[in-house]
């Protein structure tokens, strides 16, 4: 499955700071396609020196996995590689 991603960074006031995107990456599942932008956004945050990140996603499974720490095997590698 091929996918693309986009991420947007805003400050605590909602002001836009940076956006990015990437296309053509391969994913093993739809859930992996949801998790990949999370990884890319977190990596971008680290590169910009940000210490607190708020993650937003429309994937209930992904958000619950992050909240509970119960990571589905399909995204284990992606989540465990977060900076």
C-alpha positions in Angstrom: 0.0 0.0 0.0 1.5 3.4 -1.0 0.8 6.4 1.1 1.5 10.1 1.6 1.6 12.3 4.7 1.3 15.8 5.8 1.9 17.5 9.1 1.4 21.0 10.4 3.0 22.7 13.4 1.3 25.4 15.4 2.3 27.0 18.7 0.1 27.0 21.8 -1.8 30.0 20.5 -2.6 28.2 17.2 -0.2 30.2 15.1 1.2 28.4 12.1 5.0 27.7 12.2 5.8 25.0 9.6 4.2 22.4 7.4 5.6 19.5 5.5 4.7 16.5 3.4 6.0 13.4 1.7 4.6 11.0 -0.8 5.2 7.6 -2.2 6.1 5.7 0.9 5.1 2.1 1.3 2.9 0.9 4.2 1.9 -2.6 5.3 -1.5 -1.5 6.5 -3.9 1.4 6.8 -3.0 1.7 10.4 0.7 2.1 9.5 -0.3 4.8 7.0 -1.9 6.6 9.9 1.1 6.2 12.2 3.7 7.3 9.7 2.7 11.0 9.8 3.0 10.8 13.6 6.6 9.7 13.3 7.4 12.3 10.7 5.8 15.1 12.7 7.5 14.1 15.9 10.9 13.9 14.1 10.3 17.4 12.7 9.5 18.7 16.2 12.7 17.3 17.5 14.7 18.9 14.7 13.1 22.3 15.5 14.0 21.9 19.2 10.4 21.6 20.4 10.0 19.8 23.8 6.3 19.4 24.0 4.1 18.1 21.2 0.4 17.6 20.9 -0.6 14.8 18.6 -3.9 15.0 16.6 -5.2 12.2 14.5 -8.5 11.0 13.2 -7.4 7.4 13.9 -9.1 6.3 17.2 -7.0 3.1 17.2 -3.7 5.1 16.9 -4.7 7.6 19.6 -5.8 4.8 22.0 -2.6 2.9 21.4 -0.6 6.0 22.4 -2.7 6.6 25.4 -2.7 3.1 26.8 0.8 2.0 25.6 -0.8 -1.1 24.0 0.7 -0.9 20.5 -0.7 -3.1 17.8 2.0 -5.2 16.0 1.2 -3.4 12.7 2.6 -0.1 14.0 5.0 -1.3 16.8 8.1 -0.5 14.8 6.9 3.0 13.8 5.8 3.9 17.3 8.9 2.5 19.0 11.1 4.6 16.6 9.6 7.9 17.7 12.3 10.3 18.8 
